[in-house]
Structures are given as structure tokens and as C-alpha cells.
Amino acid sequence: MNPFTSLRRHLAPKQINIYFSIICFFSPPVLGSVVSFVFNGGGLWSVFLLAFGRRRFNIDGPMLAMTVAIYAYCVAMVLASIVNGALGADLKYFLALITLLFFPFSYSTWSITDKLTLARIAVLASAAACCGALAIAVVQYHWVGMRAEGGAGNAIVFATVTCLAAMMCLAGALSGIVKGWKALAGAALAGVAAILLSGSRIIWVALPIAAIAVLLINRRRFAGANLTRLALIAGAACLLVAAIGFPVIMERADFLFSDLDALTTKGDHSTAIGLRVAMWEIGVGAFREMPIFGHGISASRALMKQGFHDQFGMTAGYNHYHDGFLTAAVQAGLLGALALAAIFVVAARNAARALRLSAEPVERFGATMIIVTVITYLIGGLTGILVGQDLLDSTLMVFLVSGTYLACGRTVPPIVEGAGAMAPNTSHHS
């Protein structure tokens, strides 16, 4: 074969999308912020492709609704800075919004990929990510003696993205779009074990809820199955996970009760729980001062430092209030919080509509991807970051873009030089 022909085949648009998708789904738990560079680089490249007519702008109802919600949040953040006269001070923080702004452009470029191919990539790359996450977690927890952070560099972020990967394995095993359910189940268990070693209690809550959602969506697959055998397999898996995670579960439970005791009996806000409670109190007070437009991003950080000093006599400061919606409310007021909530409401609505109208396994898998993402991010965001962190933002966009496309988007063929305009493939439910 001519080497140039082979190279050209590997650099074909659809093939590049395949490589891009593999990296996006594999990277978050194992390689951390690599997914941020890849997704943002791909988003910027998509802008150029669309600008120069090398791709079609794929506009459909679900994509448009998501775009409006995402852009409304970004506008609310900028508006808060304008109202507070802090546009110059906040300008550097607006760079984080670029990841969200790439949504419609990445959607248009991703939609040249065959749906079944993309779904299988999501499952298999996630399975590899779960195995890699467990390997890193074991080394970090047992050899280094730290909470597992994987490639993310943060235990909660690592647990969040690993939870998504594990749920993709479970959804892939139940949907039947990838053969070899036993291997996928094993990969999902590896992801669960990695999450346990991270010690991230809030994701321990999100994980079973997301798993139940996946099981309910795919409940028809259990019709005619040997329920006794399934119960035995599930029981054995739970016992295995419990045996692996028992020491860390007990350790984190002891920390939780110790922190709560210190907070309630001594008013100690220096513990992990105490710091969160202090941030929530400061945040609620700051929101009450500017409930409509908020204080802007930079001012919200200054308010936290001042609040710790004035209310608790502590020198501390963070870039968020350990609650996603509270952070948005302080930074951009009620407008920002509602706009942020709208992103997840619209995503959930798109998924629910796809599940109601479609019986196609790939489209239902895409809807499952969205539901799992919404559950994981909303629960994780109750005591952590919802948006505003590069790895979480990029992973959120990867799952919302691909999930929306798989669930209710249309496949649009790439533009071929020298060929006439091609009609887009409209094989999707209306």
C-alpha cells in the first residue's frame, strides 16, 4: 500500500474524530487535564473548520436548547462583572468559559462520526480508563499513602470523572452495543474500587444513584433473564467491592463523625467539614448582599477571604464555595444560578425525550450518558465544584456534546472537496 494513501486515510476527518474521541473518554481519570487541552484544541479547530466551510454547522432542536442554556450562563457571568465594574479584574477568569462556549462547534464537528462507532468508543475507552484509574489509585493509596487522585490531581475530581467512566461501562454492558459484558462489568468494578480509594464521600452517594438510573433505563434487558443468577453475580460484586473498600470507608466515616463532633461541640471550623460549613455561611451572606447580579468572580474570592477573617478568625481562601450553585449565586446572582441549573434541566429534558420516543439502543445509550452526567455532577456539586475547573468543564462538555448527539442528534457527512453538496443524514427520531 502507498504510505501516502495510508497516511491520508489516517488523517481523514472521520478517522481524526475517532482518535479525538478515544482520548476524550480515556483521559479524564488517567491523564487528567490532558482532556482539557484536547477538547479545547478540538473546539478551536472546529471553529476554524466551520468558518472556512470545511464543516456544516449542525443545528437541531436539542443542540440549540443546550447552546442557549450554556450561553445564558456565560452571559450571566460577564453581566455580573459589568454590573460590579469589575470587567477588567474578571477578564482572566472568563477564559474558563471558553470551554463551555465551544459546545455548538464541537457538536457540529463530532456529528460527522457514525453514532454506533462513537458509542462503542465511549464504552471501550471508558473501560480502559477504569482499569488505568484503579492501577493508579492502588499505587497512590497503598504505596504512596494518600487518597487516590489518579491523573486528576484532586480526589473529588478524580472520583467524579471515574464515576462517569464506570457508568459508561455499565451502560455499555446492559445496552448490548458492545459485546463482552463480563469484561465491561469487570472494568466497571475496577472504576468503583478506584472511587472508593479516592475517599470522596459525596461521589460514593452519586455512584449508586447513577447505577440505579442505568439499571432502570435498561430494565427491559432483564426480561427473561435468570434473575437468581443476576442476583448472585450482583451480590458477589458488592461483597468484593466492600472487601476492597472497607478500610477506606471506615477511615472516611471516622473523619466525618470526628469533624461533625468538633464542629457541633467546639465550633471548630478548621476541619474539612467545618471549612465547608464556614464557606456556605459566608456564601449565603454574600448572596443576600447582591442577590440578582452577584459580586463577580474576583470579588467573590475576596469576600471569602474577608469572611473567614471577620467571622471565623481564620486565614483561608478558595476559588469556590464548595457548592456549585452557591458559587454561581455569589458570582453571578440569581441569574447565574438559574442559568447554571438550566443547563442540567435542558440536558435532562433532552435525555428524557429520547428515552420516551426512541427504542434504538444507541440513542438510549446517549440518553443514559446524559442522565448519568447530570446525576454525578449535580450530586458532586453539592459539596464541591460544579463548573469552573478545567478538567470538570472539559469532561462535562465531552459527555453533553456526545450524549446529546447520540440521543437526539443527526449525523452530517463531512464536506468533500470537489464534491457537490451532500444532503445530511436525517436518520433520527423527530
Buried (B, 14 or more C-beta within 10 A) or exposed (E): EEEEEEEEEEEEBEEBBBEBBBBBBBBBBBBBBBBBBBBBEBBBBBBEBBEEEBBBEBEBEBBEBBBBBBBBBBBBBBBBBEBBEBBEBBEEBBEBBEBBBBBBBBBBBBBBBBBBBBBBBBBBBBBBBBBBBBBBBBEBBEEEEEBBBBBBEBBBBBBBBBBBBBBBBBBBBBBEBBEEBEBBBBBBBBBBBBBBBBBBBBBBBBBEEBBEBBBEBBEEBEEEEEEEEEEEEEEEBEEEBEEBBEEBBEEBEEBBEEBBEBBEEEEEBBBEBBBBBBBBBBBBEBBEEBEEBBBBBBBBBEBBBEBBEEEBEBEBBBBBBBBBBBBBBBBBBBBBBBBBBBBBBBBBBBBBBBBEEBEBBBBBBBBBBBBBBBBBBBBBBBBBBBBBBBBBBBBBBBBBBBBBBBBBBBBBBBBEEEEEEEEBBEEBEE
